[in-house]
Amino acid sequence: MTRTWMADQIFPELFKFYQFAEEKLKTKFFYPQPLYRPFLSAEEQNEWMGLSSNTTIKPYIEKILTTSAHGDQVYDPFGGIVLNQCGFLDVNGFLAGIQNYLQDKQSIKFEHFDDGLMEVDTEGIVYKNYRAAKIIFCNGIGSLNSSRFEKLPIRLLKGETLTIELEEVPELIYNRGVYLVPLANNRYRVGATYETKNLARGTTEMGRIELDQKLKALIKIPYQVVSQDWGFRPTTPDRRPILGEYPESKNVIIFNGLGTKGVSLAPYFSAQLVNWLLGRGEIQSEVNIKRFKSLSSKSREVV
Ligand SMILES: Cc1cc2nc3c(=O)[nH]c(=O)nc-3n(C[C@H](O)[C@H](O)[C@H](O)COP(=O)(O)OP(=O)(O)OC[C@H]3O[C@@H](n4cnc5c(N)ncnc54)[C@H](O)[C@@H]3O)c2cc1C
């Protein structure tokens, strides 16, 4: 019941960015659409009614429904809230579009990057037969495999999802405990779990049961589970991204820690990183790598 961090800056940027990317790549992958969140109780309904006049939250509320509005598809006896500035990104479609674009320009290579082979000298970076002024590491949890970045505070947050087939098309995106977003061929993605302790690779029975139970509490539409998937999110101790030059590694730039929100954070913060690289602006302190004092050898000596 609060606005997400920096929503007023981040949301306009993401809508602009993905719409621009669709035009540039001539592919459809961005689907802005309202989201319906059923209320669990009359108290929750009242709280939202109170909040709806709050000027900072109002722009995100399309309407508040005090009686069941989608009761044939979801459990919403107390009504619910329709939020705007919502939607979903077909991430695979977006990535495929970008990869094709870069391939056409012969500007991408698909290979493992071995940072043990990378050298940093006074003029920049040398890697195999490449020389570059700078290098940007946007390798997510891959940073954990590198001794170079062993102090970078990236933490794993495991998530599992289900792919289901529904017997009816949902009228909106539904979200309560889990989200339900469309894929192709009448299939839908249900997600996600948040697991910090059991970090074994692969899907789990526990994950399936949790998602199944939450989905059953949300929708009335019959469904079949088609498959289950999992992944690790690259999070940080303060749940903010990490941007900037890795301490004592001149020209080695980090863009990481997007955590649970890469889709919404990446457009805004990649622009911020580029502006900083071009000398047109600063990296804000909340996301600046400099906030982790323990990364520099000086403070390691103190410790
Ligand atoms: C189950 C689940 C649900 C999620 N749901 C959402 C959601 O609803 N909304 C949202 O915004 N975010 C969601 N996320 C989070 C989102 O996926 C992350 O925020 C995002 O992927 C982070 O992007 P990234 O580019 O920093 O890292 P990644 O997506 O991890 O990309 C890093 C890339 O670097 C590559 N790489 C690493 N090391 C090397 C190397 N040595 N050589 C070559 N390549 C390398 C990896 O292969 C990978 O392709 C979810 C994540 C999970 C697991």
The ligand as an SDF file (V2000), in Angstrom:
LIG
                    3D

 53 58  0  0  0  0  0  0  0  0999 V2000
   11.4320  -16.2970  -10.9590 C   0  0  0  0  0  0  0  0  0  0  0  0
   11.8000  -14.8760  -11.2630 C   0  0  0  0  0  0  0  0  0  0  0  0
   10.7940  -13.9550  -11.4860 C   0  0  0  0  0  0  0  0  0  0  0  0
   11.1030  -12.6270  -11.7730 C   0  0  0  0  0  0  0  0  0  0  0  0
   10.0960  -11.7480  -12.0240 N   0  0  0  0  0  0  0  0  0  0  0  0
   10.3970  -10.4690  -12.3340 C   0  0  0  0  0  0  0  0  0  0  0  0
    9.3660   -9.5430  -12.6410 C   0  0  0  0  0  0  0  0  0  0  0  0
    8.1780   -9.8660  -12.6290 O   0  0  0  0  0  0  0  0  0  0  0  0
    9.7270   -8.2720  -12.9480 N   0  0  0  0  0  0  0  0  0  0  0  0
   11.0330   -7.8550  -12.9690 C   0  0  0  0  0  0  0  0  0  0  0  0
   11.3080   -6.6990  -13.2550 O   0  0  0  0  0  0  0  0  0  0  0  0
   12.0250   -8.7240  -12.6930 N   0  0  0  0  0  0  0  0  0  0  0  0
   11.7360  -10.0050  -12.3640 C   0  0  0  0  0  0  0  0  0  0  0  0
   12.7450  -10.8750  -12.0720 N   0  0  0  0  0  0  0  0  0  0  0  0
   14.1010  -10.3270  -11.8970 C   0  0  0  0  0  0  0  0  0  0  0  0
   14.8400  -10.1190  -13.2070 C   0  0  0  0  0  0  0  0  0  0  0  0
   14.9120  -11.3420  -13.8820 O   0  0  0  0  0  0  0  0  0  0  0  0
   16.2280   -9.5610  -12.8720 C   0  0  0  0  0  0  0  0  0  0  0  0
   16.0960   -8.3190  -12.2090 O   0  0  0  0  0  0  0  0  0  0  0  0
   17.0340   -9.3310  -14.1530 C   0  0  0  0  0  0  0  0  0  0  0  0
   17.1530  -10.5110  -14.9030 O   0  0  0  0  0  0  0  0  0  0  0  0
   18.4400   -8.8100  -13.8400 C   0  0  0  0  0  0  0  0  0  0  0  0
   19.0070   -8.4820  -15.0540 O   0  0  0  0  0  0  0  0  0  0  0  0
   20.5740   -8.4780  -15.3080 P   0  0  0  0  0  0  0  0  0  0  0  0
   20.7470   -8.2090  -16.7630 O   0  0  0  0  0  0  0  0  0  0  0  0
   21.2560   -7.5990  -14.3190 O   0  0  0  0  0  0  0  0  0  0  0  0
   21.0590   -9.9590  -14.9540 O   0  0  0  0  0  0  0  0  0  0  0  0
   20.6920  -11.2930  -15.7260 P   0  0  0  0  0  0  0  0  0  0  0  0
   19.3340  -11.2510  -16.2750 O   0  0  0  0  0  0  0  0  0  0  0  0
   21.0570  -12.4040  -14.7860 O   0  0  0  0  0  0  0  0  0  0  0  0
   21.6890  -11.2940  -16.9510 O   0  0  0  0  0  0  0  0  0  0  0  0
   23.0750  -11.5050  -16.7950 C   0  0  0  0  0  0  0  0  0  0  0  0
   23.5720  -12.1360  -18.0650 C   0  0  0  0  0  0  0  0  0  0  0  0
   24.9850  -12.2100  -18.0330 O   0  0  0  0  0  0  0  0  0  0  0  0
   25.3700  -13.4540  -18.5740 C   0  0  0  0  0  0  0  0  0  0  0  0
   26.6950  -13.8030  -18.0370 N   0  0  0  0  0  0  0  0  0  0  0  0
   27.0750  -13.8980  -16.7450 C   0  0  0  0  0  0  0  0  0  0  0  0
   28.3870  -14.2400  -16.6690 N   0  0  0  0  0  0  0  0  0  0  0  0
   28.8390  -14.3350  -17.9500 C   0  0  0  0  0  0  0  0  0  0  0  0
   30.1140  -14.6570  -18.5450 C   0  0  0  0  0  0  0  0  0  0  0  0
   31.2130  -14.9170  -17.8010 N   0  0  0  0  0  0  0  0  0  0  0  0
   30.2260  -14.6850  -19.8910 N   0  0  0  0  0  0  0  0  0  0  0  0
   29.1320  -14.4040  -20.6670 C   0  0  0  0  0  0  0  0  0  0  0  0
   27.9060  -14.0840  -20.1700 N   0  0  0  0  0  0  0  0  0  0  0  0
   27.7640  -14.0660  -18.8250 C   0  0  0  0  0  0  0  0  0  0  0  0
   24.2940  -14.4240  -18.0840 C   0  0  0  0  0  0  0  0  0  0  0  0
   24.2830  -15.5780  -18.8900 O   0  0  0  0  0  0  0  0  0  0  0  0
   23.0590  -13.5680  -18.2810 C   0  0  0  0  0  0  0  0  0  0  0  0
   22.5420  -13.6750  -19.5650 O   0  0  0  0  0  0  0  0  0  0  0  0
   12.4590  -12.2140  -11.8040 C   0  0  0  0  0  0  0  0  0  0  0  0
   13.4810  -13.1420  -11.5930 C   0  0  0  0  0  0  0  0  0  0  0  0
   13.1580  -14.4760  -11.3170 C   0  0  0  0  0  0  0  0  0  0  0  0
   14.2620  -15.4670  -11.0990 C   0  0  0  0  0  0  0  0  0  0  0  0
  1  2  1  0
  2  3  1  0
  2 52  2  0
  3  4  2  0
  4  5  1  0
  4 50  1  0
  5  6  2  0
  6  7  1  0
  6 13  1  0
  7  8  2  0
  7  9  1  0
  9 10  1  0
 10 11  2  0
 10 12  1  0
 12 13  2  0
 13 14  1  0
 14 15  1  0
 14 50  1  0
 15 16  1  0
 16 17  1  0
 16 18  1  0
 18 19  1  0
 18 20  1  0
 20 21  1  0
 20 22  1  0
 22 23  1  0
 23 24  1  0
 24 25  2  0
 24 26  1  0
 24 27  1  0
 27 28  1  0
 28 29  2  0
 28 30  1  0
 28 31  1  0
 31 32  1  0
 32 33  1  0
 33 34  1  0
 33 48  1  0
 34 35  1  0
 35 36  1  0
 35 46  1  0
 36 37  1  0
 36 45  1  0
 37 38  2  0
 38 39  1  0
 39 40  1  0
 39 45  2  0
 40 41  1  0
 40 42  2  0
 42 43  1  0
 43 44  2  0
 44 45  1  0
 46 47  1  0
 46 48  1  0
 48 49  1  0
 50 51  2  0
 51 52  1  0
 52 53  1  0
M  END
$$$$
